[in-house]
């Protein structure tokens, strides 16, 4: 039997073999797509929620805490010297 030629009506065994192979390939493809669909659904349920950078807490600004400190006297030297 030539593997590149479609089975002919010369015998029922050729058609039976062709049908078995076609059924096996079709069943394998069907099982693969069912598995792929179910694996995709379960993968989405297991994702964790991430905290984005803009949602993190930050140090408050001067305007959020009440503004700048009171003005220093001009005769007083700067702090730290």
C-alpha positions as CSV (number, residue, x, y, z in Angstrom):
1,X,0.0,0.0,0.0
2,X,1.3,3.4,-1.0
3,X,1.2,5.8,2.0
4,X,0.6,8.8,-0.2
5,X,-2.4,7.4,-2.1
6,X,-6.0,7.5,-0.7
7,X,-7.3,4.0,0.1
8,X,-9.2,2.5,-2.8
9,X,-12.1,0.2,-2.9
10,X,-9.9,-2.8,-3.4
11,X,-10.5,-4.0,0.2
12,X,-12.5,-3.2,3.3
13,X,-9.4,-3.4,5.4
14,X,-7.9,-0.3,3.8
15,X,-11.1,1.7,4.6
16,X,-11.2,0.4,8.1
17,X,-7.6,1.4,8.7
18,X,-8.2,4.8,7.3
19,X,-11.3,5.3,9.5
20,X,-9.5,4.2,12.6
21,X,-6.6,6.7,11.9
22,X,-9.0,9.5,11.1
23,X,-11.1,8.9,14.3
24,X,-7.9,8.8,16.5
25,X,-6.6,12.0,15.1
26,X,-10.0,13.7,15.4
27,X,-10.4,12.5,19.0
28,X,-6.9,13.7,19.9
29,X,-7.5,17.2,18.5
30,X,-10.9,17.4,20.3
31,X,-9.3,16.4,23.7
32,X,-6.5,19.0,23.1
33,X,-9.0,21.8,22.5
34,X,-11.1,20.8,25.6
35,X,-8.0,20.7,27.7
36,X,-6.8,24.1,26.4
37,X,-10.2,25.7,27.1
38,X,-10.3,24.3,30.7
39,X,-6.7,25.2,31.4
40,X,-7.3,28.8,30.3
41,X,-10.3,29.1,32.6
42,X,-8.5,27.8,35.7
43,X,-5.4,29.9,35.0
44,X,-7.4,33.2,35.2
45,X,-8.9,32.3,38.6
46,X,-5.5,31.8,40.2
47,X,-4.0,35.2,39.3
48,X,-3.1,37.5,42.2
49,X,-4.0,41.1,42.4
50,X,-0.9,43.3,42.2
51,X,-0.4,46.6,43.9
52,X,0.7,49.2,41.4
53,X,3.3,51.8,42.1
54,X,0.7,54.7,42.2
55,X,-1.3,52.9,44.9
56,X,1.6,52.7,47.4
57,X,1.6,55.0,50.4
58,X,4.0,57.9,50.2
59,X,5.5,60.5,52.5
60,X,3.0,63.4,52.9
61,X,3.9,66.7,51.3
62,X,4.2,69.9,53.3
63,X,0.8,71.0,51.9
64,X,-0.8,67.8,53.2
65,X,0.7,68.2,56.7
66,X,-0.2,71.8,57.2
67,X,2.2,73.9,55.2
68,X,5.7,75.4,55.8
69,X,7.1,76.0,59.3
70,X,7.0,79.6,60.7
71,X,9.5,82.1,59.3
72,X,12.8,82.3,61.1
73,X,14.1,85.5,62.7
74,X,16.6,87.2,60.3
75,X,19.2,87.5,63.2
76,X,19.2,83.8,63.9
77,X,21.8,81.8,62.1
78,X,20.8,78.8,59.8
79,X,20.2,75.5,61.6
80,X,23.1,73.1,61.6
81,X,26.0,75.6,61.6
